[in-house]
Amino acid sequence: MRSTYLGAQHGTRTLGSHPRAGLTAPSVIEAFVSARIQDPSLLSKHAEPSYADFFAVPRS
């Protein structure tokens, strides 16, 4: 399947020199990344289960 998105394909970009292949505009991706970097909940001590937690032997 071929993308019909042509926005910002041929121009100067800060994210690389390869042609754009996705449907999401670079400004949307950059805004999401910036929001995740600034998210204080990512710095909290609460931790989600990790991949290794699924291999832990439950204690009874």
Distance bins in CASP14 RR format, pairs under 12 A and 6 or more apart:
PFRMAT RR
TARGET T0000
AUTHOR 0000-0000-0000
RMODE 2
METHOD distances of the structure
MODEL  1
1 21 0 0 0 0 0 1 0 0 0 0 0
1 22 0 0 0 0 0 1 0 0 0 0 0
1 23 0 0 0 0 0 1 0 0 0 0 0
2 21 0 0 0 0 1 0 0 0 0 0 0
2 22 0 0 0 0 0 1 0 0 0 0 0
2 23 0 0 0 0 0 1 0 0 0 0 0
3 9 0 0 0 0 1 0 0 0 0 0 0
3 19 0 0 0 0 0 1 0 0 0 0 0
3 20 0 0 0 0 1 0 0 0 0 0 0
3 21 1 0 0 1 0 0 0 0 0 0 0
3 22 1 0 1 0 0 0 0 0 0 0 0
3 23 1 0 0 1 0 0 0 0 0 0 0
3 24 0 0 0 0 0 1 0 0 0 0 0
4 21 0 0 0 0 0 1 0 0 0 0 0
4 22 0 0 0 0 0 1 0 0 0 0 0
4 23 0 0 0 0 1 0 0 0 0 0 0
5 19 0 0 0 0 0 1 0 0 0 0 0
5 20 1 0 0 1 0 0 0 0 0 0 0
5 21 0 0 0 0 1 0 0 0 0 0 0
5 22 1 0 0 1 0 0 0 0 0 0 0
5 23 1 0 1 0 0 0 0 0 0 0 0
5 24 0 0 0 0 1 0 0 0 0 0 0
5 25 0 0 0 0 1 0 0 0 0 0 0
5 26 0 0 0 0 0 1 0 0 0 0 0
5 28 0 0 0 0 0 1 0 0 0 0 0
6 19 0 0 0 0 0 1 0 0 0 0 0
6 20 0 0 0 0 1 0 0 0 0 0 0
6 21 0 0 0 0 0 1 0 0 0 0 0
6 22 0 0 0 0 0 1 0 0 0 0 0
6 23 0 0 0 0 0 1 0 0 0 0 0
6 25 0 0 0 0 0 1 0 0 0 0 0
7 13 0 0 0 0 0 1 0 0 0 0 0
7 19 0 0 0 0 0 1 0 0 0 0 0
7 20 1 0 0 1 0 0 0 0 0 0 0
7 21 0 0 0 0 0 1 0 0 0 0 0
7 22 0 0 0 0 1 0 0 0 0 0 0
7 23 0 0 0 0 1 0 0 0 0 0 0
7 24 0 0 0 0 0 1 0 0 0 0 0
7 25 1 0 0 1 0 0 0 0 0 0 0
7 26 0 0 0 0 1 0 0 0 0 0 0
7 27 0 0 0 0 0 1 0 0 0 0 0
7 28 0 0 0 0 0 1 0 0 0 0 0
8 14 0 0 0 0 0 1 0 0 0 0 0
8 15 0 0 0 0 1 0 0 0 0 0 0
8 16 0 0 0 0 0 1 0 0 0 0 0
8 19 0 0 0 0 1 0 0 0 0 0 0
8 20 1 0 1 0 0 0 0 0 0 0 0
8 21 0 0 0 0 0 1 0 0 0 0 0
8 22 0 0 0 0 0 1 0 0 0 0 0
8 23 0 0 0 0 0 1 0 0 0 0 0
8 24 0 0 0 0 0 1 0 0 0 0 0
8 25 1 0 0 1 0 0 0 0 0 0 0
8 26 1 0 1 0 0 0 0 0 0 0 0
8 27 0 0 0 0 1 0 0 0 0 0 0
8 28 0 0 0 0 0 1 0 0 0 0 0
8 29 0 0 0 0 0 1 0 0 0 0 0
8 30 0 0 0 0 0 1 0 0 0 0 0
9 17 0 0 0 0 0 1 0 0 0 0 0
9 18 0 0 0 0 1 0 0 0 0 0 0
9 19 1 0 1 0 0 0 0 0 0 0 0
9 20 1 0 1 0 0 0 0 0 0 0 0
9 21 0 0 0 0 1 0 0 0 0 0 0
9 22 0 0 0 0 1 0 0 0 0 0 0
9 23 0 0 0 0 0 1 0 0 0 0 0
9 25 0 0 0 0 0 1 0 0 0 0 0
9 26 0 0 0 0 0 1 0 0 0 0 0
10 17 0 0 0 0 0 1 0 0 0 0 0
10 18 0 0 0 0 0 1 0 0 0 0 0
10 19 1 0 0 1 0 0 0 0 0 0 0
10 20 0 0 0 0 1 0 0 0 0 0 0
11 17 0 0 0 0 1 0 0 0 0 0 0
11 18 0 0 0 0 0 1 0 0 0 0 0
11 19 0 0 0 0 1 0 0 0 0 0 0
11 20 0 0 0 0 1 0 0 0 0 0 0
11 26 0 0 0 0 0 1 0 0 0 0 0
12 26 0 0 0 0 0 1 0 0 0 0 0
13 19 0 0 0 0 0 1 0 0 0 0 0
13 20 0 0 0 0 1 0 0 0 0 0 0
13 25 0 0 0 0 0 1 0 0 0 0 0
13 26 1 0 0 1 0 0 0 0 0 0 0
13 27 0 0 0 0 0 1 0 0 0 0 0
13 29 0 0 0 0 0 1 0 0 0 0 0
13 30 0 0 0 0 0 1 0 0 0 0 0
14 26 0 0 0 0 1 0 0 0 0 0 0
14 27 0 0 0 0 0 1 0 0 0 0 0
14 29 0 0 0 0 0 1 0 0 0 0 0
14 30 0 0 0 0 1 0 0 0 0 0 0
15 24 0 0 0 0 0 1 0 0 0 0 0
15 25 0 0 0 0 0 1 0 0 0 0 0
15 26 1 0 0 1 0 0 0 0 0 0 0
15 27 0 0 0 0 0 1 0 0 0 0 0
15 29 0 0 0 0 1 0 0 0 0 0 0
15 30 1 0 0 1 0 0 0 0 0 0 0
15 33 0 0 0 0 0 1 0 0 0 0 0
16 26 0 0 0 0 1 0 0 0 0 0 0
20 26 1 0 0 1 0 0 0 0 0 0 0
20 29 0 0 0 0 0 1 0 0 0 0 0
22 28 0 0 0 0 0 1 0 0 0 0 0
22 29 0 0 0 0 1 0 0 0 0 0 0
23 29 0 0 0 0 0 1 0 0 0 0 0
24 30 0 0 0 0 0 1 0 0 0 0 0
24 31 0 0 0 0 0 1 0 0 0 0 0
24 32 0 0 0 0 1 0 0 0 0 0 0
24 33 0 0 0 0 0 1 0 0 0 0 0
25 31 0 0 0 0 1 0 0 0 0 0 0
25 32 0 0 0 0 0 1 0 0 0 0 0
26 32 0 0 0 0 0 1 0 0 0 0 0
26 33 0 0 0 0 0 1 0 0 0 0 0
27 33 0 0 0 0 0 1 0 0 0 0 0
27 34 0 0 0 0 0 1 0 0 0 0 0
28 34 0 0 0 0 0 1 0 0 0 0 0
28 35 0 0 0 0 0 1 0 0 0 0 0
29 35 0 0 0 0 0 1 0 0 0 0 0
29 36 0 0 0 0 0 1 0 0 0 0 0
30 36 0 0 0 0 0 1 0 0 0 0 0
30 37 0 0 0 0 0 1 0 0 0 0 0
31 37 0 0 0 0 0 1 0 0 0 0 0
31 38 0 0 0 0 0 1 0 0 0 0 0
32 38 0 0 0 0 0 1 0 0 0 0 0
32 39 0 0 0 0 0 1 0 0 0 0 0
33 39 0 0 0 0 0 1 0 0 0 0 0
35 41 0 0 0 0 0 1 0 0 0 0 0
35 42 0 0 0 0 0 1 0 0 0 0 0
36 42 1 0 0 1 0 0 0 0 0 0 0
36 43 0 0 0 0 0 1 0 0 0 0 0
37 43 0 0 0 0 0 1 0 0 0 0 0
40 46 0 0 0 0 0 1 0 0 0 0 0
41 47 0 0 0 0 0 1 0 0 0 0 0
41 48 0 0 0 0 0 1 0 0 0 0 0
42 48 0 0 0 0 0 1 0 0 0 0 0
47 53 0 0 0 0 1 0 0 0 0 0 0
49 55 0 0 0 0 0 1 0 0 0 0 0
49 56 0 0 0 0 1 0 0 0 0 0 0
50 56 0 0 0 0 1 0 0 0 0 0 0
END
